[in-house]
Amino acid sequence: MTRSFPRRRSLVVRLTAVSLLIALGSIAATAWLAVQTTTRAIQQEQGQALSGDATIYTEVLGFAAANHTWDQVGPKLRALSEQTGRRVVLTTLDRRVLGDSGGAPVTLPVKATASVDPLHVDPVLLPQAGTSGIDPRAVGPFRLPPDERADLDGLAKKAVACLDAMGITGQVRESPSGRAQLTGADPLSVRYFAAKCGIYELAEATPTEQAALDSLNEAVNRCLGNQGAEPVKLGLDLEALGVADQGPSQGCLDSARREQLTPFVAPPALLFTLGPGGSQLPTFTLSRENLARILAVTGGVLVLAALVTVLVARRLSRPLRALTEAAQQDRPAPVKSRDEVGYLAAAFNDLTARRERIEEQRKAMVSDIAHELRNPLNVIRGRLEAAEDGHLPFDRALTTSLLEETVLLQHIVEDLQDLAAADAGRLRLHPEPVDAAELAGHVAAGHADRAAAAGVTLTVSPHGETGLEADPVRLRQVIGNLVTNAVRHTPPGGRVTIHVSSTVDEVVIAVADTGAGIAAGDLPHVFDRFWRAEKSRSRQTGGSGLGLAIVRHLVRAHGGTVRVESEVDAGSTFTVRLPKPDLRGEGAGVRDAQDVQLPGAVAEEGDGGGGDGRGQGRAPADRDRRGATADRQS
């Protein structure tokens, strides 16, 4: 049955919502950035244009203030054109061309860029004009002749030198009329040393200035007289001397100045600034139509992004739905795409296959366990029933037989417990310094009687320093299982040898026999649980079929490897390699056997059962529980 999810938790809905939010944010941010960038570019372009126009206007206005006609304005216009990249055209008020920096005549725009009149200046365009609206560069009759300029310049240099000697720094600046002026010095200090340094002589009007000032005074007072006001006297700074409120005389002063300066400045004119080719300079505006166009494009892109997102979301979720249905129906997923979802489907299919294999192995293992437990139980039950029915005497021979079957049953259960602990990751070691050669000698001594009874020669061959850190009980169990397996499958007159040696970083324990050997096709299965090379002799050779599987887990838990080499009718050699303490690192002695990989391990014929050395070296409780195992006939 297909499981239904709330729509708000659907992958399609969430992916669509997230994609739409991202698309909306991206589009909004892009549109905002585009508008901001465009606006900034427009403002920059307009600023550059205004800056160029302001330069042209200021320069042309200065020319008009210093010249009484426009006759020589052509070179000035061409120079400004080269400087700003504009085409500059100057006309009279009735649009008669006075000067043109370009080539062929062009049609001028309806509105001029600016009106050029040094006596009527817009203070916004030229703040220096002040409230009077008169360009300060228009000096008219106040312009000094060369001899007077030279005299004033000499006085100014002497004054600066005198002030400098007094520790006062000052500079000389020339005003538009050509008068040398003292600047940069503290006014109070200058006033204190004015008499000594000749400041008063420098401030006196020259004959030319006095004549212009007298004419201006006469015009101002005439205007004031017509208004019924008291006459005033103007100084060189054009302020009424001795009058606190300059307001009443300001209007008359401005009109008198314009009257006085008119013959000395150029007549009013119209200024036109055009593009390099003579075209009008563009004006940049973000109109309502442009704004609507931007919003329309943004909305269209958003709708398109929503449609694409929905289609992509549905396409991406289709294989996920197929994978979900396959998981619910416990079947392989039909997804074949080569992307993340395809990899997920392949992993799911592999997991399903592994689960099926594990389930088959579990069933086979349960069957094998039942088979192994049933055999000794059948023997025990049969003999007890025969004794109860009187067919067998209940004597020492019967109890010995029953004890042997009970020990075999206990051995199987203990092996299963060890394997279960290893599978669950609870197989823990208690490492301590151990001499592998000495431990092998103890194992050989414990198996000597069994080997002698089987007619097999059991020897130990130590070589070099064989010390390491290991769990002595578990390591003895490993060697004991391998020796038991070798003795079991070696015919009378054969030999079993325990070789113990070492390399720079490993201790090597090899158990070699001269038995029947193992076929090459059986080697991969030697360490499988309940596996035997010859099923027909499984009960004759004894064992639980778990000994070599336990060996593999214990060796892995020690961080080592186990391998087998065998040749039919020539014997087998099981080789265990264990790392020395200095290369294993801290904590290596307590290791989860389930987490240790065994590279290149192969398997061996038969199972050792591993009974002979397991009871020695354990804690008292373990020795009590497993004591009978050491004496068991394998």
RAPE-V452993 format. One record per residue. N is the residue number from 1. OMEGA is omega in whole degrees, 0 to 359 (none if undefined). D_FIRST is the distance of its C-alpha to the first C-alpha in Angstrom with 2 decimals. Layout:
n = <N N>
omega = <OMEGA OMEGA>
d_first = <D_FIRST D_FIRST>
This chain:
n = <1 2 3 4 5 6 7 8 9 10 11 12 13 14 15 16 17 18 19 20 21 22 23 24 25 26 27 28 29 30 31 32 33 34 35 36 37 38 39 40 41 42 43 44 45 46 47 48 49 50 51 52 53 54 55 56 57 58 59 60 61 62 63 64 65 66 67 68 69 70 71 72 73 74 75 76 77 78 79 80 81 82 83 84 85 86 87 88 89 90 91 92 93 94 95 96 97 98 99 100 101 102 103 104 105 106 107 108 109 110 111 112 113 114 115 116 117 118 119 120 121 122 123 124 125 126 127 128 129 130 131 132 133 134 135 136 137 138 139 140 141 142 143 144 145 146 147 148 149 150 151 152 153 154 155 156 157 158 159 160 161 162 163 164 165 166 167 168 169 170 171 172 173 174 175 176 177 178 179 180 181 182 183 184 185 186 187 188 189 190 191 192 193 194 195 196 197 198 199 200 201 202 203 204 205 206 207 208 209 210 211 212 213 214 215 216 217 218 219 220 221 222 223 224 225 226 227 228 229 230 231 232 233 234 235 236 237 238 239 240 241 242 243 244 245 246 247 248 249 250 251 252 253 254 255 256 257 258 259 260 261 262 263 264 265 266 267 268 269 270 271 272 273 274 275 276 277 278 279 280 281 282 283 284 285 286 287 288 289 290 291 292 293 294 295 296 297 298 299 300 301 302 303 304 305 306 307 308 309 310 311 312 313 314 315 316 317 318 319 320 321 322 323 324 325 326 327 328 329 330 331 332 333 334 335 336 337 338 339 340 341 342 343 344 345 346 347 348 349 350 351 352 353 354 355 356 357 358 359 360 361 362 363 364 365 366 367 368 369 370 371 372 373 374 375 376 377 378 379 380 381 382 383 384 385 386 387 388 389 390 391 392 393 394 395 396 397 398 399 400 401 402 403 404 405 406 407 408 409 410 411 412 413 414 415 416 417 418 419 420 421 422 423 424 425 426 427 428 429 430 431 432 433 434 435 436 437 438 439 440 441 442 443 444 445 446 447 448 449 450 451 452 453 454 455 456 457 458 459 460 461 462 463 464 465 466 467 468 469 470 471 472 473 474 475 476 477 478 479 480 481 482 483 484 485 486 487 488 489 490 491 492 493 494 495 496 497 498 499 500 501 502 503 504 505 506 507 508 509 510 511 512 513 514 515 516 517 518 519 520 521 522 523 524 525 526 527 528 529 530 531 532 533 534 535 536 537 538 539 540 541 542 543 544 545 546 547 548 549 550 551 552 553 554 555 556 557 558 559 560 561 562 563 564 565 566 567 568 569 570 571 572 573 574 575 576 577 578 579 580 581 582 583 584 585 586 587 588 589 590 591 592 593 594 595 596 597 598 599 600 601 602 603 604 605 606 607 608 609 610 611 612 613 614 615 616 617 618 619 620 621 622 623 624 625 626 627 628 629 630 631 632 633 634>
omega = <181 181 181 179 173 184 181 179 178 180 180 182 182 179 178 181 180 180 179 178 179 180 180 178 181 182 179 179 179 180 180 179 179 179 180 180 180 180 180 178 179 180 179 180 179 178 178 180 179 178 178 179 180 178 180 182 182 182 180 179 177 177 180 181 184 182 182 175 178 188 185 184 184 179 179 180 180 178 178 178 178 183 187 183 179 168 187 179 180 181 172 180 178 173 169 187 176 180 182 181 184 184 185 179 180 176 183 178 182 183 179 177 179 174 184 177 184 179 178 184 174 181 178 180 180 184 181 181 179 183 181 182 179 179 181 178 176 184 175 184 179 180 187 173 184 183 178 177 181 180 180 180 177 178 182 180 177 180 180 179 179 179 179 177 177 180 181 182 178 179 179 178 181 179 179 180 182 180 175 182 179 181 174 182 179 183 180 179 179 180 181 182 185 183 184 186 176 180 182 178 180 183 180 181 175 179 180 181 182 178 179 182 177 180 180 178 181 180 180 183 175 179 180 178 177 179 180 181 180 178 180 174 184 173 179 178 178 173 181 182 176 180 181 182 182 185 183 184 186 180 179 178 182 181 179 178 179 179 182 187 185 180 187 181 179 180 180 181 177 181 177 173 184 176 182 180 181 180 178 176 183 173 184 177 174 185 178 178 178 178 178 179 179 180 179 178 179 179 178 178 179 178 178 178 178 179 179 181 179 180 180 180 179 180 179 183 182 178 177 176 178 178 178 179 179 179 180 181 177 178 180 180 182 183 183 183 181 177 182 179 177 177 177 178 178 178 178 179 178 178 178 179 179 178 178 178 179 179 177 178 179 179 179 181 177 178 180 179 179 180 182 180 183 183 179 178 177 179 181 182 182 182 176 177 178 178 180 180 178 180 178 177 179 183 183 180 180 180 177 179 179 179 179 179 178 177 177 178 177 179 179 181 180 176 178 177 179 180 178 178 178 180 182 181 181 178 185 182 176 188 175 179 184 171 184 180 179 179 177 177 178 179 179 179 179 180 186 182 181 178 179 179 180 180 183 177 182 181 177 181 180 178 173 180 187 178 176 174 181 172 186 180 182 179 176 178 179 183 180 179 180 179 179 180 181 180 183 187 175 181 178 183 180 185 173 183 176 179 177 181 181 171 181 186 183 167 185 176 182 177 183 177 178 183 187 181 184 178 182 181 180 184 181 185 188 184 176 180 177 180 175 181 181 183 184 183 183 183 177 181 179 180 182 185 183 188 181 174 177 177 182 180 181 178 177 181 177 181 182 180 176 181 178 173 185 176 183 180 178 179 183 176 175 185 177 178 182 181 176 188 187 180 184 179 182 176 183 183 178 193 176 185 182 184 185 180 180 183 170 181 174 190 187 179 172 185 184 182 172 183 196 185 189 183 184 176 179 173 183 181 179 180 179 185 186 186 182 183 183 182 185 173 185 none>
d_first = <0.00 3.77 6.29 9.33 12.77 16.11 17.92 20.83 18.94 17.52 19.21 20.51 22.07 23.57 24.85 26.27 27.89 29.39 30.62 32.13 33.86 35.20 36.29 37.90 39.68 40.82 42.07 43.76 45.36 46.42 47.89 49.67 51.03 52.13 53.92 55.47 56.53 57.95 59.73 61.12 62.32 63.91 65.61 66.81 68.13 69.75 71.19 72.65 74.06 75.53 76.92 78.61 79.93 81.21 83.06 84.63 85.59 87.16 89.17 90.43 91.32 93.25 95.14 96.06 97.27 99.57 100.91 102.70 101.51 98.47 100.63 99.32 95.64 94.48 94.27 92.40 89.78 89.30 88.90 86.25 84.42 84.25 83.09 80.25 79.31 80.16 82.73 85.21 87.38 90.04 91.71 94.14 93.00 93.68 91.49 94.33 93.17 94.94 93.00 89.99 88.40 86.83 88.16 88.00 88.14 84.83 83.86 83.56 80.79 81.70 81.29 83.12 81.50 84.22 87.80 90.31 93.16 94.39 96.05 92.95 89.98 86.57 86.19 82.43 83.24 86.16 86.04 89.45 91.05 90.50 91.19 94.23 92.20 94.93 93.99 95.77 96.64 98.95 102.20 104.81 108.36 107.13 106.53 109.03 111.39 111.35 114.32 112.90 109.52 111.36 113.29 110.20 108.31 111.17 111.21 107.44 107.58 110.39 108.45 105.37 107.54 109.22 105.93 104.54 107.57 106.72 103.16 101.65 99.48 99.65 99.25 101.03 99.10 100.61 99.84 99.49 103.22 104.17 105.10 104.41 102.41 101.77 98.08 95.94 98.45 98.22 100.07 101.78 103.09 104.29 106.10 107.73 109.09 109.62 113.44 113.72 111.38 112.61 109.50 111.68 113.49 110.13 109.00 112.17 111.93 113.54 116.01 113.38 110.89 113.64 114.69 111.09 110.57 113.81 112.76 109.35 110.99 113.29 110.45 108.38 111.32 112.23 108.73 108.95 112.38 111.08 108.54 111.21 109.84 111.80 112.30 110.50 111.09 108.27 107.80 106.39 102.92 103.53 103.34 106.09 108.23 108.70 106.19 103.18 101.25 100.91 99.05 102.06 103.40 100.08 100.00 103.60 102.98 100.02 101.97 105.06 103.12 101.57 105.05 106.48 103.67 103.32 106.02 104.45 100.78 99.21 98.52 94.98 92.60 89.00 86.66 83.87 81.35 79.44 77.04 78.51 78.88 80.28 77.02 76.03 73.90 70.33 69.07 65.51 63.57 59.91 60.22 57.75 56.95 56.22 54.02 52.10 51.74 50.28 47.79 46.79 46.23 44.23 42.02 41.54 40.56 38.09 36.40 36.32 34.88 32.12 31.20 31.31 29.24 26.43 26.49 26.62 23.83 21.46 22.69 22.30 18.76 17.55 17.76 16.19 13.02 13.24 13.89 10.93 8.56 11.01 10.97 7.34 8.01 11.51 13.54 16.38 16.04 17.87 19.70 23.44 25.11 28.02 27.48 25.95 22.37 23.48 25.04 21.95 19.93 22.85 22.94 19.25 19.92 23.09 21.49 19.01 22.09 24.11 21.61 21.71 25.48 25.78 23.81 26.21 29.12 28.09 28.01 31.33 32.80 31.96 33.57 36.57 37.02 36.94 39.44 41.72 41.77 42.21 45.42 47.57 46.22 47.14 50.57 51.09 49.96 52.00 55.14 54.81 54.35 57.33 59.39 58.42 59.42 62.68 62.15 62.32 64.72 63.17 65.28 65.03 63.75 60.73 59.91 60.30 57.89 55.36 55.79 55.13 51.84 50.88 51.74 49.63 46.70 47.28 47.52 44.10 42.54 44.32 43.22 39.60 40.14 41.63 38.75 36.20 38.20 38.31 34.55 33.95 36.58 38.99 41.69 44.52 48.06 51.41 53.57 57.34 60.18 60.29 62.63 60.51 63.64 64.74 61.29 61.28 64.68 63.40 60.54 63.07 65.32 62.55 61.74 65.39 65.80 62.61 63.66 67.16 65.90 63.89 66.93 65.28 67.14 65.17 66.57 65.69 66.74 66.56 67.42 67.84 66.41 63.15 62.36 58.88 56.60 54.13 52.97 55.76 53.83 50.84 53.14 55.17 52.01 51.23 54.75 54.93 51.75 53.07 56.54 55.19 53.12 56.20 58.59 56.25 56.11 59.74 62.21 65.55 68.00 65.29 64.96 62.31 63.13 61.51 62.32 62.05 62.87 61.99 61.67 61.94 58.43 57.19 58.25 57.66 57.42 57.52 57.60 59.12 59.84 61.59 59.12 57.43 55.16 51.60 50.50 49.11 45.80 45.30 46.04 42.49 41.35 44.25 42.48 39.30 38.80 40.19 41.40 44.83 46.75 48.22 46.01 48.98 50.99 48.30 49.69 53.24 52.87 50.96 48.70 45.12 43.75 42.78 46.07 45.69 42.13 43.67 46.46 44.04 42.30 45.66 47.17 44.25 44.59 48.22 47.30 48.78 47.95 48.57 49.31 50.69 53.16 54.10 56.04 56.20 59.45 60.47 58.43 55.75 55.88 53.23 53.85 52.57 53.21 53.10 53.90 56.99 56.75 58.09 55.28 52.34 52.50 52.09 49.50 49.06 50.11 47.07 44.17 40.57 40.52 36.86 37.73 40.70 40.37 42.60 43.78 44.90 44.78 45.13 45.17 47.89 48.67 48.07 47.39 49.99 48.74 50.59 52.48 56.01 56.19 53.28 55.22 58.04 58.08 55.23 55.49 57.17 53.96 52.50 55.74 55.72 52.16 52.61 56.31 55.98 53.91 56.87 58.94 56.34 57.23 54.56>
